[in-house]
Amino acid sequence: ELARFQKDHGHCKPRGPTHAKLYDWSNIQRKKRRKGKLSEDQIELLDNIDFPWGTNTPTWTVMYVELKDYQNDKGHLRVGQDDNPNLYDWMDSQRKLYHGILKKPVLSDNQIEKLEEISFCWSLDGKERAWHEKYTEAVELYKEH
């Protein structure tokens, strides 16, 4: 039911009286995960639809869409700390999660795949990321010609 809701609405945050049961069920899943009572398969299924495990922070999908919009607008993924601090911090967190520096929340295979599809650079080194961005631009240029 939640997967259907996500497909219809583009997010996994049911609200209001129409979706009260699904809202309650979602909260129960969060509590079960915190208590270690969800299986890895259940967690993976929920991760695959970008289930928002935390309620106070923007969902992964919201930030991913913002990153894609940034890329479409600017033509690159070199988000500056002054340019967009929230997006910059989110990208930094994704890299740290990927490298195991941060342990929670866990990046799902689906999330990693989505970031790799837009040529997200996982390097923690700023100079290496800048090189990777220029390399990606060059590859795109050569594909066009």
N, C-alpha and C positions, 0 to 999 in steps of 0.2 A: 504494500500500500504506500509506503514511504517512497519507494522507487518510482511509482506512478506519479505521486505528488511532485517529486523532483523533476520528472520529465515534463509535467504540465506547467510548473511554476518556475523552473530554473534554479530552485534552491530547496534546501531541506529544513526550513524553519516554519512549520505549520503554526498558524495563529488563529485566534478568533473562535467563536462558537461553532462554526462549520467544521473546523478541524480539531476540536478539543480532544477527542480520543487519540488522534495521531500525535498531538502536542504532548499529551500525558505519556504516551508510549515512548516518545523520543527522550523525554526526561528520565524515564525509567532505564533506558539503554545507557544513558550517561552515568547514572548511579551504579548500574551493574558493572560497567567498565571500570569505574573507580574502585569498586570492591573486588575486581578480578573475577567477576562472574559471567563474563562474555567469552565465548570461545574465540580463537584466532580467526576461524572462518566467519563468524558473525561480525567481528571487527573489520575484517577485510571487505565483506559485503557492504557494510556501512561506509567504509572509506571509499569504496569504488563509486559511490554516489555523492561523495564529498559531504558526508554527514558532519555537521558542526559539533565537535566534541565539547568545545568551550562555548559558553553563552555570552561572554562579555567582549570577546574579540571578533574582528571581522572573520568570516569564514574563509577557508583556504580558497574556495572558488571565487569569492569576491575579489580577493587580492590577485589571484591569477588573471582574472578578466581585466583588472586594472593594469596589470603588467602587459598583457597583450595589447590593450588600448594604447599604452605608452609606446610600445614597440611600433604599432601601426602609425601613430602620430609622429614619432621622432625618427623612426627607421632604425632604431637600435635599442639595446637593453642596458645602456650605460646610465643607470639612474643615479643621480648625484644625491648626496645626503642633504644638501641645501635645496635641491630641485623638488624632491618629494620624500621627506624623511620617513613617512610610514612605509612606503613601498621599498625604500632603501633598506630599512630595518627588516622588513619581511623577507626580502631577497637574502639578506645576511643570515637570517634564521634558517631559511631553506638549505643554504650551504652547510651550516653547522649541523643541521639535522642529518643531512646526507652523509657527512663525514663522521657522525657519531659524537660530535662535541656536545650537542644537545641530545637528550634521550627522549624527550616527550614534547609534542606528540610525534608519533612515528610517521615518516613519509611513506605513503603507500606506493606500490609499483605504478599504479595508475597516475599518481601525482608526479612521480619522477618522469614517466613517459611523456606527460603533457608538457613539462618543462623542457625536456629534451627536444620535443617537436618544434619548439620556438628557439632552439639553439641556446638555451640557458647554460651559462658557464658555471661549473661547480667549484672552481678554484677559489681558495680562500685568499690568494695573493692578488692584490689589486692590479699589479703590473701584468701578471699573467692573464687576468680577465680582460684587460685592455687589448692585449695582443690577440686573444681569442675573438673578441668582438671585431677587430679589424680583419682577421682571417675569415670570419664568417661573412663579412661584407664582401671580401674579395671573391669568395666561393660563389656568392649570389651573382656578382658581377660577371664572372666567367661563365656561369650557367646561362645568363642572358645572351652572351655573345658566342 
